[in-house]
Amino acid sequence: MNNQTIIVLGSFNSNNGITTFVKRNYQQLAAAGWNFRFINIANAKPARELEKIGNYTEITQLKRGPLQHFSELKQALKSNLKYSKTIHLHLDSLHNFLPIILAKRVGYKRIIIHAHSDQRGQYGKLKSLAHRLGMKVAAHEGTDFIACSQYAADFFYSKKIQIQPNFRFIYNGILLENYQYISSAAQNFRKKYAIPESSIIIGHCGRFSRQKNHQFLLAAYQQFHKQHPDSFLVLIGNGEKFEEIKEKVAAYHLSDNVIFTGYTNDVAVLQNAFDIFAFPSLYEGLSLSLLENLANGTQAIVSKNQSPELFEMENVHPLKITPVSATQVWAAEMEKLSKIKQNKQLESLRAIDYLRKKGFTLEKTTEELADLYSGKLRRKK
């Protein structure tokens, strides 16, 4: 058992990938005796469930009050310093680099910076400038540099940082067995929504936000639906663009063929029904949702904007999402994959075996985090 305490800071919204990563891994670490004190700098839909894992402090979001954000953040960092001089920052960008500067100034000796996203090409001039400045701050003040994928590393760190012994990858991992294909779950879903066995189901799991690119997905599916009017599109999740996408579905006259499940804890069960997983994200770090659907044995069409660590898998089909006409290419790929006679049971077992060998398991990720905190991972493989 380990009773060491780690301060953990991040933008922890209740339904984002960083929060999912933290909840899954830190529950395991806490069970092994580690102690955590969370500082949440996001309050749109704050992940207050982190209180179940460790001490929890909420900070006013930067855009909702810069001075209040600065004051509350400084106080939270100071008050937590007496418990640990190690802080782990889980970030999707470096445009807000105040946590790094303040952590250094108040006295943290070990500042671990963890890159969870690649948002290159997504920012305006001002935010891009702030991020580039944040890269310099991180390089100067950070002591450990972690990335979940190569693209995330390239977004956060210079090549000089990436060859240092205190840089390394910790890939996102999942409990693979939880996502193994279950045929009865697929049949139950079809029965619930009166979907014939012959109908193709295309699925998507993700927050309804600009990043997930639902507009593109709908445009591609509309073209596929013209050839397959008995097909269905299943959208799992919620978010700020939920109503906008529902309106778009109605405008396309697809309301009878698009199923909105909303937010659910049964994602692992529902995705058994997918014949094809479509994931046209504008950017990702290393998507947990993609990992989960691959483990389920689903054929996955994904945007080339994503880090390519999983592209060599047989059931991954990376495509461009630009120009606008790319929706035709996606529809054609849906058509091609819909004709494949697949054995999802077998494909799921193959995928799980591959992902386990490559280290995309929750056990591996949790082990590497523990080794990082104990000092064993301060070298690059």
MIGU-749011 format. One record per residue (C-alpha): residue number from 1; residue in three letters; x, z, y. Coordinates in nm, 4 decimals. Each point is the difference from the previous one (the first is absolute). Last residue first. Example, Ala and Ser with C-alpha at 12.3 -4.5 7.8 and 13.67 -1.06 7.14 Angstrom:
residues 2
    nr   rest         px         pz         py
     2    ser     1.3670     0.7140    -0.1060
     1    ala    -0.1370     0.0660    -0.3440
***
This chain:
residues 381
    nr   rest         px         pz         py
   381    lys     1.1629    -2.3267     0.3985
   380    lys     0.0229     0.1421     0.3507
   379    arg     0.1050     0.3589     0.0575
   378    arg    -0.1652     0.3087     0.1351
   377    leu    -0.2301     0.0177    -0.2994
   376    lys     0.1212     0.3293    -0.1502
   375    gly    -0.0427     0.2019     0.3197
   374    ser    -0.2756     0.2363    -0.1189
   373    tyr    -0.2539    -0.1678     0.2276
   372    leu     0.0945    -0.3468    -0.1209
   371    asp    -0.0024     0.1107    -0.3634
   370    ala    -0.3546     0.1310     0.0443
   369    leu    -0.1019    -0.3258     0.1661
   368    glu     0.1626    -0.1950    -0.2831
   367    glu    -0.1897     0.1982    -0.2641
   366    thr    -0.3283    -0.0537     0.1827
   365    thr     0.0598    -0.3748     0.0135
   364    lys     0.0963    -0.0174    -0.3680
   363    glu    -0.3004     0.2040    -0.1154
   362    leu    -0.2334    -0.2023     0.2209
   361    thr     0.1157    -0.3138    -0.1749
   360    phe     0.1297    -0.3267     0.1437
   359    gly     0.3376     0.0372    -0.1728
   358    lys     0.0636    -0.3592    -0.1081
   357    lys    -0.0403     0.0909    -0.3686
   356    arg    -0.3318     0.1712     0.0776
   355    leu    -0.1250    -0.3005     0.1959
   354    tyr     0.0814    -0.2357    -0.2885
   353    asp    -0.1673     0.2184    -0.2638
   352    ile    -0.3050     0.0447     0.2216
   351    ala    -0.0206    -0.3751     0.0537
   350    arg     0.0171    -0.0768    -0.3707
   349    leu    -0.2658     0.2605    -0.0842
   348    ser    -0.2270    -0.1341     0.2748
   347    glu     0.0463    -0.3588    -0.1131
   346    leu    -0.1011     0.0962    -0.3540
   345    gln    -0.3224     0.1710     0.1067
   344    lys    -0.0578    -0.2647     0.2640
   343    asn    -0.0084    -0.2774    -0.2594
   342    gln    -0.0187    -0.3052     0.2207
   341    lys    -0.1676    -0.3351    -0.0427
   340    ile     0.1226    -0.1596     0.3204
   339    lys    -0.2574    -0.2182     0.1756
   338    ser    -0.0579     0.2486     0.2832
   337    leu     0.3743    -0.0078     0.0702
   336    lys    -0.0104    -0.3664     0.1079
   335    glu    -0.3126     0.0408     0.2140
   334    met     0.1411     0.3109     0.1699
   333    glu     0.3179    -0.1987     0.0637
   332    ala    -0.2075    -0.2808     0.1571
   331    ala    -0.1777     0.2543     0.2211
   330    trp     0.3374     0.1401     0.1071
   329    val     0.1278    -0.3489     0.0827
   328    gln    -0.3163    -0.0708     0.2002
   327    thr     0.0470     0.3292     0.1904
   326    ala     0.3459    -0.1288     0.0918
   325    ser    -0.1769    -0.2378     0.2421
   324    val     0.0297     0.2707     0.2664
   323    pro     0.3802    -0.0387    -0.0090
   322    thr     0.1051     0.2454    -0.1320
   321    ile    -0.0840     0.2413    -0.2829
   320    lys     0.2790    -0.1184    -0.2302
   319    leu    -0.0356     0.0555    -0.3748
   318    pro     0.1420     0.2419    -0.2586
   317    his    -0.1495    -0.0157    -0.3534
   316    val     0.0641     0.3176    -0.1978
   315    asn    -0.1153     0.0099    -0.3657
   314    glu     0.3338    -0.1129    -0.1418
   313    met     0.2005     0.2632     0.1847
   312    glu     0.2890    -0.1437     0.2024
   311    phe    -0.1814     0.0704     0.3286
   310    leu     0.0114     0.3777    -0.0414
   309    glu     0.3013     0.0815     0.2204
   308    pro    -0.1013    -0.2784     0.2417
   307    ser    -0.0787     0.2041     0.3125
   306    gln    -0.3346    -0.1211     0.1299
   305    asn    -0.0388    -0.2811     0.2503
   304    lys    -0.0251    -0.2391    -0.2968
   303    ser    -0.3654     0.0970    -0.0188
   302    val    -0.1363     0.0998    -0.3376
   301    ile    -0.2104    -0.1611    -0.2729
   300    ala    -0.0174     0.2424    -0.2906
   299    gln    -0.1058    -0.0706    -0.3601
   298    thr    -0.1173     0.3383    -0.1266
   297    gly     0.1710     0.1891    -0.2822
   296    asn    -0.1091     0.3465     0.1168
   295    ala     0.3645     0.0842     0.0742
   294    leu    -0.0055    -0.2940     0.2412
   293    asn    -0.3071     0.1467     0.1671
   292    glu     0.1661     0.3372     0.0518
   291    leu     0.3249    -0.1470     0.1289
   290    leu    -0.1899    -0.2134     0.2516
   289    ser    -0.1944     0.3015     0.1235
   288    leu     0.3212     0.2002     0.0323
   287    ser     0.1327    -0.2685     0.2335
   286    leu     0.3732    -0.0122     0.0645
   285    gly     0.0544    -0.0042     0.3741
   284    glu    -0.2755    -0.2352     0.1015
   283    tyr    -0.0668    -0.2747     0.2534
   282    leu    -0.2660    -0.2541     0.0994
   281    ser    -0.1799     0.0815    -0.3219
   280    pro    -0.1543    -0.2838    -0.2059
   279    phe    -0.0776     0.2072    -0.3130
   278    ala    -0.2310    -0.1714    -0.2496
   277    phe    -0.0364     0.1646    -0.3439
   276    ile    -0.1493    -0.2375    -0.2575
   275    asp    -0.2147     0.0761    -0.3039
   274    phe    -0.0952     0.3371     0.1457
   273    ala    -0.2372     0.2263    -0.1973
   272    asn     0.2717     0.2495    -0.0938
   271    gln     0.0404     0.0507     0.3751
   270    leu    -0.2987     0.2346     0.0020
   269    val     0.1533     0.2690    -0.2219
   268    ala     0.3345     0.0390     0.1782
   267    val    -0.1808    -0.0169     0.3340
   266    asp    -0.2244     0.2934    -0.0943
   265    asn     0.0894     0.2256     0.2933
   264    thr    -0.2152    -0.2154     0.2225
   263    tyr    -0.0115    -0.1323     0.3542
   262    gly    -0.2655    -0.2662     0.0436
   261    thr    -0.1196    -0.2005    -0.3010
   260    phe    -0.0761    -0.3189     0.1910
   259    ile    -0.1145    -0.2760    -0.2347
   258    val     0.0077    -0.3612     0.1167
   257    asn    -0.2215    -0.2472    -0.1851
   256    asp    -0.3457     0.0627     0.1425
   255    ser     0.1404     0.0425     0.3515
   254    leu     0.1793    -0.3346    -0.0142
   253    his    -0.1891    -0.1892     0.2679
   252    tyr     0.3301    -0.0566     0.1886
   251    ala    -0.1513     0.1746     0.3037
   250    ala    -0.1079     0.2859    -0.2266
   249    val     0.3573     0.0413    -0.1261
   248    lys     0.1244    -0.0048     0.3576
   247    glu    -0.2438     0.2769     0.0922
   246    lys     0.1249     0.2109    -0.2903
   245    ile     0.3567    -0.0673     0.1166
   244    glu    -0.0759     0.1300     0.3488
   243    glu    -0.1748     0.3045    -0.1443
   242    phe     0.3078     0.1005    -0.2031
   241    lys     0.2567    -0.0795     0.2706
   240    glu     0.0891     0.3633     0.0797
   239    gly     0.0451     0.1000    -0.3603
   238    asn    -0.1523     0.0124    -0.3464
   237    gly     0.1110    -0.0829    -0.3512
   236    ile    -0.0744    -0.2204    -0.3001
   235    leu    -0.1104    -0.3607     0.0572
   234    val    -0.1445    -0.1807    -0.3028
   233    leu    -0.0435    -0.3787     0.0223
   232    phe    -0.2429    -0.1554    -0.2461
   231    ser    -0.0345    -0.3362    -0.1760
   230    asp    -0.3334    -0.1678    -0.0873
   229    pro     0.0402    -0.2620     0.2738
   228    his     0.3296    -0.1160    -0.1522
   227    gln     0.1007    -0.3272     0.1677
   226    lys    -0.1340     0.1033     0.3412
   225    his     0.1162     0.3536    -0.0766
   224    phe     0.3650    -0.1094     0.0015
   223    gln    -0.0376    -0.1267     0.3572
   222    gln    -0.1723     0.3213     0.1115
   221    tyr     0.2676     0.2007    -0.1830
   220    ala     0.2753    -0.1497     0.2127
   219    ala    -0.1845     0.0707     0.3261
   218    leu    -0.0848     0.3510    -0.1200
   217    leu     0.3624     0.0726    -0.0867
   216    phe     0.1200    -0.1230     0.3387
   215    gln    -0.2454     0.2247     0.1828
   214    his     0.0969     0.2919    -0.2254
   213    asn     0.3581    -0.0072     0.1293
   212    lys     0.1194     0.3373    -0.1339
   211    gln     0.2028     0.0721     0.3134
   210    arg    -0.2950    -0.0498     0.2365
   209    ser    -0.1799     0.2928    -0.1591
   208    phe    -0.2637     0.0635    -0.2646
   207    arg     0.2194     0.2181    -0.2225
   206    gly     0.0867    -0.1516    -0.3333
   205    cys    -0.1035    -0.1002    -0.3478
   204    his    -0.0973    -0.3647    -0.0590
   203    gly    -0.1802    -0.1581    -0.2916
   202    ile    -0.0998    -0.3419    -0.1255
   201    ile    -0.2610     0.0049    -0.2738
   200    ile    -0.0646    -0.3241    -0.1912
   199    ser    -0.3458    -0.0287    -0.1559
   198    ser    -0.0297    -0.0829    -0.3731
   197    glu    -0.0667     0.3605    -0.1003
   196    pro    -0.3029     0.0012     0.2313
   195    ile    -0.0032     0.2414     0.2955
   194    ala    -0.3047     0.2269     0.0143
   193    tyr     0.1703     0.2417     0.2440
   192    lys    -0.0032     0.3041    -0.2293
   191    lys     0.0389    -0.2131    -0.3145
   190    arg     0.3079    -0.1732     0.1360
   189    phe     0.1527     0.3360     0.0910
   188    asn    -0.0808     0.1445    -0.3420
   187    gln     0.1633    -0.2977    -0.1707
   186    ala     0.3230     0.0449     0.1949
   185    ala     0.0027     0.3731    -0.0767
   184    ser    -0.0559    -0.0768    -0.3710
   183    ser     0.3023    -0.2341     0.0021
   182    ile     0.2429     0.2668     0.1151
   181    tyr     0.3243    -0.1433     0.1448
   180    gln     0.2853     0.2449     0.0555
   179    tyr    -0.0062     0.1398     0.3521
   178    asn     0.0302     0.3724    -0.0759
   177    glu     0.2784    -0.0792    -0.2497
   176    leu     0.2210    -0.1223     0.2838
   175    leu     0.0046     0.3246     0.1939
   174    ile     0.1299    -0.1724     0.3135
   173    gly     0.3345    -0.0603     0.1701
   172    asn     0.1164    -0.1039     0.3435
   171    tyr     0.3656    -0.0982    -0.0069
   170    ile     0.2673     0.2351     0.1295
   169    phe     0.2690    -0.2256     0.1398
   168    arg     0.3278     0.1329     0.1351
   167    phe     0.2050     0.0657     0.3095
   166    asn     0.2382     0.2969     0.0282
   165    pro     0.2868    -0.1909    -0.1651
   164    gln    -0.0017    -0.2609     0.2818
   163    ile    -0.0620    -0.3650    -0.0802
   162    gln    -0.3542     0.0002     0.1414
   161    ile     0.1069     0.1596     0.3272
   160    lys     0.2295    -0.2922     0.0802
   159    lys    -0.2714    -0.2469    -0.0990
   158    ser    -0.2107     0.1536     0.2768
   157    tyr    -0.2916     0.2250    -0.0852
   156    phe    -0.3737     0.0291     0.0561
   155    phe    -0.1503    -0.3456    -0.0550
   154    asp     0.2709    -0.1072    -0.2448
   153    ala    -0.0554     0.3135    -0.2074
   152    ala    -0.3751    -0.0624    -0.0094
   151    tyr     0.0704    -0.3552    -0.1179
   150    gln     0.2322     0.1293    -0.2727
   149    ser    -0.2560     0.2473    -0.1306
   148    cys    -0.0980     0.3696     0.0124
   147    ala     0.2826     0.0836     0.2403
   146    ile     0.2105     0.3138     0.0485
   145    phe     0.2680     0.0821     0.2592
   144    asp     0.1635     0.3426     0.0031
   143    thr     0.1784     0.1739     0.2899
   142    gly    -0.1991    -0.1432     0.2881
   141    glu     0.1013     0.0518     0.3634
   140    his     0.2046    -0.3095     0.0820
   139    ala    -0.1605    -0.2540    -0.2358
   138    ala    -0.3471     0.1339     0.0775
   137    val     0.0575    -0.0191     0.3754
   136    lys     0.1302    -0.3570    -0.0318
   135    met    -0.3000    -0.1031    -0.2108
   134    gly    -0.2291     0.1745     0.2506
   133    leu     0.1380    -0.2219     0.2756
   132    arg    -0.0957    -0.3000    -0.2104
   131    his    -0.3457     0.1533    -0.0527
   130    ala    -0.0497     0.0597     0.3718
   129    leu     0.0976    -0.3601     0.0770
   128    ser    -0.2428    -0.1276    -0.2620
   127    lys    -0.2733     0.2200     0.1484
   126    leu     0.0599    -0.1452     0.3462
   125    lys     0.0283    -0.3624    -0.1123
   124    gly    -0.3096    -0.0067    -0.2211
   123    tyr     0.0184     0.1032    -0.3626
   122    gln    -0.0943    -0.1632    -0.3331
   121    gly     0.3049    -0.2222    -0.0531
   120    arg     0.1798     0.2579    -0.2094
   119    gln    -0.2388     0.2666    -0.1248
   118    asp     0.1776     0.1021    -0.3203
   117    ser    -0.1153     0.3390    -0.1257
   116    his     0.0913     0.3300    -0.1636
   115    ala     0.3435     0.0738     0.1462
   114    his     0.1095     0.3603    -0.0657
   113    ile     0.2266     0.1804     0.2468
   112    ile     0.1583     0.3224    -0.1274
   111    ile     0.1319     0.2290     0.2753
   110    arg     0.2322     0.2707    -0.1311
   109    lys     0.1352     0.2502     0.2486
   108    tyr    -0.3207     0.0699     0.1903
   107    gly     0.0848     0.1812     0.3257
   106    val    -0.2571    -0.0436     0.2758
   105    arg     0.1779    -0.3073     0.1377
   104    lys     0.0288    -0.1860    -0.3295
   103    ala    -0.3653     0.0419    -0.0881
   102    leu    -0.0885    -0.0895     0.3597
   101    ile     0.1821    -0.3318    -0.0145
   100    ile    -0.1443    -0.0971    -0.3381
    99    pro    -0.3545     0.1075     0.0864
    98    leu     0.0224    -0.1905     0.3320
    97    phe     0.0755    -0.3311    -0.1729
    96    asn    -0.3482    -0.1439     0.0441
    95    his     0.0798    -0.3723    -0.0358
    94    leu     0.1731     0.0805    -0.3293
    93    ser    -0.2681    -0.1341    -0.2332
    92    asp    -0.1810     0.0853    -0.3244
    91    leu     0.1488     0.3487    -0.0182
    90    his     0.0482     0.2878    -0.2451
    89    leu     0.2382     0.2417     0.1756
    88    his     0.1695     0.2544    -0.2289
    87    ile     0.1332     0.3134     0.1713
    86    thr     0.2718     0.2329    -0.1248
    85    lys     0.0916     0.3061     0.2081
    84    ser    -0.2586     0.2076    -0.1812
    83    tyr    -0.2366     0.2945     0.0487
    82    lys     0.1276     0.1114     0.3414
    81    leu    -0.0198    -0.3599     0.1214
    80    asn    -0.3773    -0.0080    -0.0449
    79    ser    -0.0753     0.1676     0.3341
    78    lys     0.2407    -0.2275     0.1857
    77    leu    -0.1358    -0.3221    -0.1498
    76    ala    -0.3576     0.1039     0.0720
    75    gln     0.0855     0.0948     0.3586
    74    lys     0.1778    -0.3295     0.0662
    73    leu    -0.2888    -0.1948    -0.1481
    72    glu    -0.2614     0.1877     0.2005
    71    ser     0.1844    -0.0596     0.3299
    70    phe     0.0819    -0.3658    -0.0652
    69    his    -0.3507    -0.0856    -0.1207
    68    gln    -0.1540     0.1836     0.2936
    67    leu     0.2185    -0.2003     0.2386
    66    pro    -0.0732    -0.3309    -0.1752
    65    gly    -0.3791     0.0537    -0.0261
    64    arg    -0.2239    -0.2047    -0.2261
    63    lys     0.2622    -0.2716    -0.0589
    62    leu     0.2478     0.2551    -0.1362
    61    gln    -0.2478     0.1562    -0.2446
    60    thr    -0.0684     0.3697     0.0510
    59    ile     0.1885     0.1972    -0.2654
    58    glu    -0.1469     0.1620    -0.3110
    57    thr     0.1782     0.2753    -0.1932
    56    tyr    -0.0297     0.0625    -0.3763
    55    asn     0.1605     0.2556    -0.2322
    54    gly     0.0182    -0.1367    -0.3528
    53    ile    -0.1703    -0.1931    -0.2795
    52    lys    -0.3679     0.0834     0.0568
    51    glu     0.0485    -0.0328     0.3760
    50    leu     0.0866    -0.3638    -0.0695
    49    glu    -0.3767    -0.0515    -0.0297
    48    arg     0.0023    -0.0072     0.3801
    47    ala     0.0888    -0.3662    -0.0110
    46    pro    -0.0867    -0.0812     0.3598
    45    lys    -0.2539    -0.2718     0.0730
    44    ala     0.1162    -0.1147     0.3453
    43    asn     0.2222     0.3065     0.0300
    42    ala     0.3500    -0.1217    -0.0811
    41    ile     0.3145     0.2050     0.0729
    40    asn    -0.0434     0.2212    -0.3081
    39    ile     0.2630     0.2717    -0.0472
    38    phe     0.0058     0.1213    -0.3605
    37    arg     0.1780     0.3104    -0.1306
    36    phe     0.1052    -0.0364    -0.3609
    35    asn     0.1198     0.2311    -0.2756
    34    trp     0.1606    -0.1186    -0.3250
    33    gly    -0.0882     0.1918    -0.3147
    32    ala    -0.0499    -0.2698    -0.2620
    31    ala    -0.3757    -0.0050     0.0717
    30    ala     0.0892    -0.0657     0.3634
    29    leu     0.2039    -0.3027    -0.1084
    28    gln    -0.2895    -0.1450    -0.1986
    27    gln    -0.2465     0.0511     0.2849
    26    tyr     0.2686    -0.1426     0.2256
    25    asn     0.0116    -0.3287    -0.1851
    24    arg    -0.3703    -0.0839    -0.0066
    23    lys    -0.0835     0.1339     0.3443
    22    val     0.3020    -0.1575     0.1702
    21    phe    -0.0525    -0.3487    -0.1425
    20    thr    -0.3725     0.0106     0.0755
    19    thr     0.0763     0.1150     0.3545
    18    ile     0.2483    -0.2822     0.0526
    17    gly    -0.2487    -0.2532    -0.1374
    16    asn    -0.2805     0.0834     0.2410
    15    asn    -0.3406     0.1556    -0.0696
    14    ser     0.0019     0.3510     0.1469
    13    asn     0.2434    -0.0793     0.2789
    12    phe     0.3431     0.1623    -0.0220
    11    ser     0.2238    -0.1365     0.2728
    10    gly     0.3086     0.1921    -0.1102
     9    leu     0.2035     0.3189    -0.0111
     8    val     0.1123     0.2035    -0.3027
     7    ile     0.1978     0.3253     0.0392
     6    ile     0.1655     0.0882    -0.3318
     5    thr     0.0121     0.3471    -0.1578
     4    gln     0.2137     0.0875    -0.3042
     3    asn    -0.1634     0.2104    -0.2710
     2    asn     0.1163    -0.2037    -0.2994
     1    met    -0.1137     0.0730    -0.3547
***
